[in-house]
Amino acid sequence: MGRLIVVSNRVAPTQEGRPAAGGLAVGVLDALKETGGVWFGWSGETVAEPSAPVIEQQGSVTYATVGLTRRDYDQYYKGFSNTTLWPTFHYRNDLARYERQEYGGYLRVNVSLARQLQPLIEPDDIIWVHDYHLIPFARCLRDLGVKNPIGFFLHIPLPVPEVMRSVPPHEELMKFMCHYDVVGFQTGADRQAFLDYIERGGHGTASEDGMVHAWDRILKVGAYPIGIYPDAIAKSAGQFADRKPVRSLRDAMRGRKLIMSVDRLDYSKGLAERFQAFERLLQNGPGWHGRVSLLQIAPPTRSDVQTYQTIRRNLEGEAGRINGRFAQLDWTPIQYLNRKYERNLLMALFREAQVGYVAPLRDGMNLVAKEYVASQDPDDPGVLVLSQFAGAAEQLPGALVVNPYDLNQTAEALERALSMPHAERVSRYQDMMASLRENNLSVWRDTFLTDLRSVATAASVTARARQAAPVDKASAPAAPAPASPPASTATTVPRAATRAQ
Ligand code: ADQ
């Protein structure tokens, strides 16, 4: 069997024990460590000129990283990826901006990354591309003659067609997605959004088994919810329980209950609404004053994007306002920490919290929700309060599910979680652990890769059969095999890139 080549915008820090805030990095690294393979992508450095990948071997994983020029960083990463696609895909068109030049940069970088990866690809490899930065990547590889199976997984939500259409090159992006052999989403709802775009827009058809025929392509489209390794997390949460920061937190909370939230500092995470629902709890329930604290850990990301500076200021203002309103000499209601923690330590901190509070306004999956559950003490577990807009809500049957825009409902759920009887907490925890075990990270990876291998095998069998016995045009299937894009569109990527510069 060939190697697995994972391609993502950012290759995670390679040193063990270094915190890697970001769900993709956590999920991909764990998945890749088990199978071994190559991880290709941006090193996080900006460079004067693009150059060949730097190769570094660590255990079973080969890291192949490249730098981006300042212009690439501004147009591809900061621009189209994070100022057009990220907000729109999280239903924040109000924060999205579209610049044709940035889209040109996005296409140019995809072409350039594909060229840098191509020499590393061996005939038996399978290629798994991750996330919204790299939607055109399969198309770019195919243009270079790469025939290997190529799959794509979107870690963030795919919006419904009406919202998707607000991105000016929406149709080209959807066509690019159809150049993969398998396209995977986090939830059934995201998958449905894709099918609705294709079918209602008259671009193609889908069959029961998830095969889509669109724009002369055949691909498989499925929901592959990303998981975690719950038992490994449970183990490390227990093992790190006596570390100093965990002991300090425990001592500080003596006699008080702890509600805990951990997120990247991002507007999709609904942090201001979260603080306001906690404020509502204190406002409606004076009995909680001095008896419960909210610990919010939120390391800043993308801090050079203007919107992220604004959200940071707003949030600091909200925490200050609420603390000013309710704090007592010996009690601060909200502790807001702008920093990363080592992963195992974070899991041990989760175990100290009676409530895990995960309330994004929109989230592909949200691994924190899963990690919180897995970190709990099975004999005395905490309760998860979870937004209905996180993909994880489809998967965690024991959570108290809330609409984060409804501050009263969320405050009531927090109250219920804080007061929940032991037997109910245990039963909810057990339901969720069963689901986490059944859909762990290996299941995510293996299901996706099994589909990718079988779709690619079926496609090459069909292609060989066609070559051996050419059929007359009238009876030929409408779409060619996935590995061979139609010649008529073969230059779309370079042309669009040139046009937009
Ligand atoms: P993210 O938006 O980054 O991921 P999430 O799924 O919650 O969101 O993952 C965050 C990860 O970073 C978690 O593993 C968490 O433990 C870690 N982390 C967060 N804050 C940290 C801190 N202060 N210190 C250390 N570690 C921290 C994207 C999508 C999600 C999707 C994932 C995976 O936006 O919807 O679940 O990819 O597919």
Residues whose N, C-alpha, C, O or C-beta is under 5 A from the ligand:
A	BS01	ADQ	P19 A20 A21 G22 G23 L24 V26 G27 H155 I156 I226 V262 D263 R264 I297 P299 R339 K340 Y341 D363 G364 M365 N366 L367 V368
